[in-house]
């Protein structure tokens, strides 16, 4: 793509040491996003002097354990990411020049007993809990983070007020806002907790009910530092755009709504900057049309609900955006998983332009290489 580049190098060793199945992973990556605009003739013009890039490295170990039973896996990973901005002003971040650093440790615990097939499980379950932590840098720093946060909020509120009358920040105020947030988030500090569970229940013959529950929370150690602008949750849609986003976001699929449309609006900036907490529930009734080695095809009907929130104080686990629909999945070894879903959203989404427009209505979702 002219506006998007990805470079990656991955190494995996499933039998580290040669004696036990201990998986080792090493990953190096660099991604770049360039700003683009349309010319008078409608052609896309790419400006490579305006870019946002992420350079990252990660090390990981995963081991199957025999306690409490043989289905558990424990994993550890250490990762570093450098977020670099160069004249990249899109409104998603308060600073368009500078760098942010993220050094994090992730612990994972999972249990998988679903089977007998990987593509179409009939019984069992899959559970996964992960916890990601960065060091609490602010505890060892002499920066006045409270003053930096207060000034950032003042300038953001001023920008929102002026936008109502068609004005913006002055060049001096915009530069100050960039400098303040660059100083706040030079080293990112946060913790991130996620849970996902899938249960497979045979109803009769090969008719299977898949039940799913998910939860995610992005927290901060020091309220004076505030919420980091990266690693947030964007809810809604098919999630196909998750491979083309560079701000560390997690795209959570929820059928029956447009992509990212269930992401809350930040009251200070008036933009969808990503949720801090989300939850999602789904029930999916599946029946196979064929399960041959050359191609597996099954139909499905689903009920789904979820929501995301700006902070934990606003979190309401049963204040949900609901949907229902039908779909089809095709798995072929040469192409992977392909599918299509038709979902109806019963509620209004969270975008400002959707206020008062009523239910989301029918949405079509294409599935490539992923499962709901």
C-alpha positions in Angstrom: 0.0 0.0 0.0 1.2 3.5 -0.7 0.0 4.8 2.7 0.9 1.7 4.8 4.0 -0.4 5.2 4.8 -3.4 7.4 8.2 -5.0 7.9 8.4 -8.0 10.2 10.8 -10.9 11.1 9.6 -13.7 13.2 11.4 -16.8 14.7 9.6 -19.6 16.5 11.0 -22.7 18.2 8.3 -25.1 19.5 10.8 -27.3 21.4 13.3 -25.0 23.1 16.1 -27.1 24.6 14.9 -30.2 22.7 13.5 -32.0 25.7 10.0 -30.5 26.4 7.4 -28.6 24.3 8.5 -25.1 25.4 7.7 -22.6 22.7 10.1 -19.7 22.1 9.2 -16.7 20.0 11.2 -13.7 18.8 9.6 -11.0 16.7 11.0 -7.8 15.2 8.6 -5.4 13.4 8.3 -1.9 11.9 5.1 -0.4 10.6 4.6 3.0 9.0 1.5 5.0 8.2 1.7 8.0 5.9 -0.9 10.8 5.7 -2.8 11.0 2.4 -5.1 13.5 0.8 -7.1 13.8 -2.4 -6.0 16.1 -5.2 -8.5 18.2 -7.3 -8.7 15.3 -9.8 -9.5 12.8 -7.1 -6.1 11.1 -7.0 -4.6 10.1 -3.7 -1.5 12.1 -2.8 0.8 10.6 -0.1 3.0 12.8 2.0 5.9 10.8 3.4 7.1 13.7 5.5 3.9 13.1 7.6 4.1 9.7 9.2 3.5 7.7 12.3 5.6 4.6 12.8 6.0 1.8 15.4 9.2 -0.1 15.8 8.9 -3.1 18.1 10.7 -6.2 19.5 9.2 -9.0 21.6 10.4 -12.2 23.3 8.0 -14.9 24.4 8.0 -18.3 26.2 5.0 -20.6 26.5 4.8 -23.9 28.3 2.1 -26.6 28.6 1.6 -27.5 32.3 0.1 -30.5 34.0 -1.6 -28.7 36.9 -4.5 -28.4 37.6 -4.9 -30.6 34.5 -3.1 -31.2 31.1 -5.1 -28.5 29.2 -3.3 -25.5 30.8 -0.6 -23.3 29.2 1.4 -20.6 30.9 3.1 -17.9 28.8 5.4 -14.9 29.4 6.5 -12.2 27.1 8.6 -9.0 27.2 8.0 -6.4 24.6 9.3 -2.9 23.6 7.7 -0.5 21.2 8.8 2.9 20.0 5.9 5.1 18.8 7.3 7.9 16.5 5.4 10.9 15.1 6.6 13.2 12.3 4.1 16.0 11.5 1.3 13.5 12.0 -1.7 15.5 13.1 -4.9 13.6 12.6 -6.8 14.5 15.8 -6.4 11.1 17.4 -3.3 12.4 19.4 -2.5 15.7 21.0 1.1 15.6 19.7 2.1 15.2 16.1 5.8 15.2 16.6 7.9 13.3 19.1 8.2 9.8 20.5 6.5 7.5 23.1 8.1 4.4 24.6 6.4 1.3 25.9 8.3 -1.5 27.8 5.9 -4.2 29.0 5.7 -7.6 30.5 2.7 -9.9 29.7 1.6 -12.9 31.7 -0.9 -15.3 30.1 -2.8 -18.3 31.4 -5.0 -20.3 29.1 -6.9 -23.6 29.1 -8.1 -25.3 25.9 -10.1 -28.5 25.8 -12.2 -27.8 22.7 -12.5 -30.5 20.1 -12.3 -32.9 18.6 -11.7 -30.7 15.5 -10.0 -27.3 15.5 -12.2 -25.8 12.8 -15.5 -27.1 14.1 -15.3 -27.9 17.9 -18.2 -29.8 19.3 -17.4 -30.0 23.0 -15.1 -28.4 25.5 -14.0 -24.9 26.2 -11.2 -22.3 25.7 -10.4 -19.8 28.4 -7.6 -17.2 28.3 -6.6 -14.5 30.9 -3.8 -12.1 30.1 -2.2 -9.3 32.2 0.1 -6.7 30.7 2.2 -4.3 32.9 4.6 -1.5 32.3 6.9 -0.2 35.1 5.4 2.7 37.2 7.8 5.3 35.9 6.0 8.2 37.7 6.9 6.8 41.1 10.6 7.4 40.4 10.2 10.7 38.5 10.3 14.3 39.8 8.0 15.6 37.0 4.8 17.4 38.1 2.4 15.1 36.3 -0.6 16.6 38.0 0.2 20.1 36.5 0.9 18.6 33.1 -2.4 16.7 33.1 -4.4 19.8 34.3 -2.9 22.0 31.6 -3.6 19.3 28.9 -7.2 19.1 30.0 -7.5 23.0 30.0 -6.2 23.2 26.4 -8.4 20.3 25.2 -11.5 21.9 26.7 -10.6 25.2 25.2 -10.2 23.5 21.8 -13.6 21.9 22.1 -15.3 25.2 23.1 -13.7 27.0 20.1 -14.7 24.2 17.7 -18.3 25.0 18.5 -17.9 28.5 16.9 -15.7 27.3 14.1 -12.4 28.3 15.7 -9.3 26.4 16.9 -6.3 26.7 19.1 -3.7 29.3 18.2 -0.3 28.0 17.0 1.2 28.8 20.3 -1.5 26.9 22.2 -1.3 23.9 19.8 2.5 23.8 20.3 2.1 23.9 24.1 -0.5 21.1 24.0 1.9 18.9 22.0 4.8 19.6 24.4 2.7 18.9 27.5 1.4 15.6 26.2 4.7 14.6 24.8 6.2 15.1 28.3 3.3 13.1 30.0 3.6 10.1 27.7 7.3 9.9 26.9 7.3 6.6 28.8 3.9 4.9 28.8 2.7 3.5 32.1 -0.4 1.3 32.3 -1.7 -2.1 33.1 -4.1 -4.1 30.9 -6.3 -7.0 32.0 -8.2 -9.2 29.5 -10.4 -12.3 29.7 -12.0 -14.4 27.0 -14.0 -17.6 27.4 -15.6 -19.9 24.8 -17.9 -22.8 25.6 -19.0 -25.4 23.1 -22.1 -27.5 23.9 -23.5 -30.2 21.6 -27.3 -29.8 21.3 -28.0 -32.8 19.1 -25.9 -34.7 16.6 -23.6 -32.0 15.2 -25.7 -29.0 16.1 -23.4 -26.9 18.5 -24.0 -23.9 20.7 -21.0 -21.7 21.1 -21.2 -19.3 24.1 -18.7 -16.5 24.5 -17.8 -13.8 27.1 -15.1 -11.2 26.9 -13.8 -8.4 29.1 -11.0 -5.9 28.9 -9.7 -3.1 31.1 -6.9 -0.6 30.5 -5.8 1.1 33.8 -3.2 3.5 35.1 -1.2 3.4 38.3 -1.1 7.2 38.8 -4.2 9.3 38.2 -2.0 12.4 37.8 -0.5 10.8 34.7 -3.9 9.9 33.2 -5.0 7.4 30.6 -2.5 6.6 27.9 -3.6 7.4 24.3 -2.5 3.9 23.0 -3.6 0.3 23.7 -7.3 1.2 23.8 -10.4 -0.8 22.8 -12.4 0.0 19.6 -15.6 -1.9 19.5 -18.0 -2.7 16.7 -18.1 -4.2 13.2 -16.1 -7.0 11.5 -12.6 -6.0 12.7 -11.1 -6.3 9.3 -9.3 -3.0 9.7 -7.3 -4.1 12.8 -4.3 -5.0 10.7 -4.1 -1.4 9.3 -4.1 0.5 12.6 -0.9 1.8 14.2 -1.8 3.2 17.6 -1.7 -0.1 19.5 -5.5 -0.3 19.5 -7.4 -3.5 19.9 -10.3 -3.8 17.5 -13.1 -5.9 19.0 -15.7 -7.3 16.6 -19.4 -6.9 17.3 -21.7 -7.7 14.4 -24.7 -5.6 13.5 -22.8 -2.3 13.8 -20.4 -0.4 11.7 -16.7 -0.7 12.4 -15.6 1.1 15.6 -19.1 2.7 16.0 -19.5 1.4 19.6 -16.4 3.3 20.7 -17.2 6.0 23.3 -16.6 9.7 22.6 -14.1 11.5 24.8 -15.9 14.4 26.5 -12.8 16.6 26.4 -12.0 16.2 22.7 -15.3 15.2 21.2 -13.7 12.3 19.3 -13.7 8.5 19.5 -10.3 7.9 21.1 -10.9 4.4 22.3 -12.5 2.8 25.2 -10.8 2.0 28.6 -13.1 -0.9 29.4 -15.4 -3.1 27.4 -17.4 -6.3 27.7 -19.1 -8.5 25.2 -21.3 -11.6 25.2 -22.5 -13.8 22.4 -24.4 -17.0 21.6 -23.9 -18.7 18.3 -25.8 -21.8 17.0 -23.8 -23.7 14.4 -24.6 -26.6 12.1 -22.1 -28.1 9.5 -23.0 -28.5 5.9 -19.8 -30.5 5.3 -16.7 -31.2 7.3 -14.4 -32.7 4.6 -10.6 -32.3 4.8 -10.7 -30.3 1.6 -13.4 -27.9 2.8 -15.4 -27.3 5.9 -18.6 -25.3 5.6 -21.1 -24.5 8.4 -24.0 -22.1 8.8 -24.7 -20.1 12.0 -27.2 -17.9 13.7 -26.1 -15.5 16.5 -27.2 -13.2 19.3 -24.6 -10.7 20.4 -24.3 -7.8 22.8 -21.5 -5.5 24.1 -20.4 -2.0 25.0 -17.3 0.1 25.8 -16.8 2.9 28.2 -14.4 5.9 28.8 -13.6 4.9 32.4 -14.3 2.2 34.9 -16.6 4.5 37.0 -19.0 4.6 34.0 -18.8 0.8 33.4 -22.2 -0.9 33.3 -21.8 -4.6 32.4 -25.5 -5.0 31.3 -25.9 -1.6 29.5 -25.4 -3.3 26.2 -25.7 -2.7 22.4 -27.6 -5.8 21.0 -27.6 -7.5 17.7 -28.7 -10.7 16.0 -28.2 -12.3 12.6 -27.1 -15.2 10.4 -23.9 -16.2 8.6 -21.8 -18.8 6.8 -18.2 -20.0 7.2 -16.0 -21.8 4.7 -12.6 -23.2 5.7 -10.2 -24.4 3.0 -6.5 -25.2 3.7 -5.4 -23.1 0.7 -7.3 -20.0 1.7 -8.0 -20.3 5.5 -11.2 -19.1 7.0 -13.7 -17.1 4.9 -17.2 -16.0 5.8 -20.0 -13.6 5.6 -22.5 -12.4 8.3 -25.7 -10.4 8.1 -26.4 -8.7 11.4 -29.1 -6.4 12.7 -28.2 -3.9 15.4 -31.2 -3.2 17.7 -29.7 -0.1 19.3 -28.1 3.3 18.4 -24.4 3.4 18.1 -22.1 5.8 20.0 -21.0 8.1 17.2 -22.0 11.7 17.6 -23.6 11.8 14.1 -25.8 8.8 15.1 -27.5 10.6 17.9 -31.3 10.3 17.5 -31.1 8.2 14.3 -32.4 5.0 15.9 -31.2 1.4 15.6 -28.1 0.6 13.6 -30.1 -1.7 11.4 -28.8 -4.3 8.9 -25.0 -4.6 8.4 -23.0 -6.9 6.2 -19.7 -8.3 7.5 -17.0 -10.1 5.6 -14.8 -12.5 7.6 -11.2 -13.3 6.4 -8.9 -15.4 8.6 -10.7 -14.7 11.9 -13.5 -16.0 14.0 -16.1 -14.3 16.2 
